Amino acid sequence: MSELSLIEKLVLDEISGKNQAIHAYDRMMWTVRTGFLTLFFAGWGILLKALVEKPSREPDALANRILLVMLLVSVALGTGGLVVDRNYTRRKFRVIYALDKLMSGVVRRHGQVHGDLGDIEAFLQVSGDKRDKNYRNVSGYRGEAAAGWTIYLLPMAIALLALYLLWK
């Protein structure tokens, strides 16, 4: 068997690196998502438990201020988590887009990569940090982004509704 050329090694390394990056982004996203949900529900659970077990059933000014502060902290935590999540999602799907294009370019060349890289050269680089919108061209992006929106916005909306109903 012949030894791989420098270009072939480069392409194989890029494919391997992009696969590792995709899995790393996915792991980071779900770590942030589960961390948010844990903090959100644990914080609200502890606060609500304390309010329920409080001897006086009458809402007082301190309890209302605590609930308002908790809501503001939840909104800040959720907003920060959503920004981080969207950033990781875009980066992950930029890498997926580049990997898809790289693989299709290699397949078109039937494995005969020699000399000029032509149409695959742009995909032999780190893709996640680009400022393009190629991530939108990958079919799974919208579902992944929707999961992030749901994870961060739904609990905050429900907390806001619950507090509205409580103060009404």
RANORHU-V444578 format. One record per residue. RES is the residue in one letter. SS is DSSP state (H for helix, E for strand, C for the rest). NEAR is the number of other ideal C-beta (glycine too) atoms within 8 Angstrom. D_FIRST is the distance of its C-alpha to the first C-alpha in Angstrom with 2 decimals. Layout:
# RANORHU-V444578
((RES SS NEAR D_FIRST) (RES SS NEAR D_FIRST))
This chain:
# RANORHU-V444578
((M C 2 0.00) (S C 3 3.79) (E C 4 6.61) (L C 6 9.11) (S C 8 12.22) (L H 5 15.58) (I H 10 16.79) (E H 9 14.08) (K H 9 14.77) (L H 9 18.42) (V H 13 18.40) (L H 9 16.78) (D H 8 19.34) (E H 12 22.09) (I H 11 21.44) (S H 8 21.53) (G H 8 24.59) (K H 13 26.41) (N H 9 26.01) (Q H 8 27.44) (A H 13 30.21) (I H 12 31.22) (H H 8 31.67) (A H 8 33.51) (Y H 14 35.87) (D H 9 36.56) (R H 8 37.39) (M H 9 39.66) (M H 14 41.43) (W H 8 42.29) (T H 8 43.38) (V H 12 45.78) (R H 13 46.96) (T H 8 47.70) (G H 9 49.30) (F H 13 51.58) (L H 10 52.60) (T H 8 53.29) (L H 9 55.42) (F H 12 57.18) (F H 9 58.22) (A H 8 58.91) (G H 11 61.08) (W H 11 63.00) (G H 8 63.33) (I H 8 64.86) (L H 11 67.17) (L H 8 68.34) (K H 8 68.89) (A H 8 71.07) (L H 9 73.03) (V H 6 73.59) (E C 5 74.76) (K C 8 77.07) (P C 2 80.70) (S C 5 82.00) (R C 3 80.84) (E C 4 82.15) (P C 6 79.55) (D C 7 80.47) (A H 5 79.55) (L H 6 77.25) (A H 10 75.24) (N H 10 74.96) (R H 8 73.77) (I H 9 71.18) (L H 12 69.90) (L H 9 69.77) (V H 8 67.88) (M H 12 65.42) (L H 11 64.91) (L H 8 64.32) (V H 9 61.85) (S H 14 60.04) (V H 9 59.89) (A H 8 58.62) (L H 11 55.97) (G H 14 54.92) (T H 9 54.83) (G H 8 52.71) (G H 14 50.35) (L H 12 50.09) (V H 8 49.27) (V H 9 46.51) (D H 14 45.19) (R H 10 45.15) (N H 8 43.35) (Y H 12 40.55) (T H 15 40.41) (R H 10 40.05) (R H 13 37.35) (K H 16 35.37) (F H 15 35.60) (R H 14 34.76) (V H 14 31.44) (I H 12 30.98) (Y H 13 31.86) (A H 14 29.38) (L H 14 26.58) (D H 9 27.61) (K H 11 27.64) (L H 15 24.32) (M H 9 22.67) (S H 8 24.54) (G H 12 23.54) (V H 11 19.81) (V H 7 20.40) (R H 7 22.48) (R C 9 19.79) (H C 5 17.40) (G C 5 14.70) (Q C 5 14.97) (V C 11 16.42) (H C 5 16.93) (G C 3 20.07) (D C 3 23.15) (L C 8 22.95) (G H 6 26.05) (D H 7 27.23) (I H 14 25.05) (E H 7 26.04) (A H 8 29.23) (F H 12 27.45) (L C 10 25.29) (Q C 7 28.32) (V C 6 30.63) (S C 15 32.42) (G C 11 35.05) (D C 6 37.29) (K C 8 37.61) (R C 3 41.11) (D C 5 40.14) (K C 4 40.98) (N H 12 37.60) (Y H 14 37.84) (R H 7 40.51) (N H 6 38.05) (V C 11 36.26) (S C 4 37.98) (G C 8 38.35) (Y H 12 40.03) (R H 7 43.58) (G H 7 43.54) (E H 12 42.22) (A H 10 44.80) (A H 8 47.52) (A H 9 46.75) (G H 14 47.34) (W H 9 50.57) (T H 8 51.77) (I H 13 51.01) (Y H 14 52.91) (L H 10 55.65) (L H 8 56.81) (P H 13 57.95) (M H 11 59.71) (A H 8 61.45) (I H 8 62.61) (A H 12 63.88) (L H 9 65.76) (L H 8 67.26) (A H 8 68.26) (L H 11 69.99) (Y H 8 71.71) (L H 7 73.04) (L H 8 74.11) (W H 7 76.04) (K C 4 77.51))
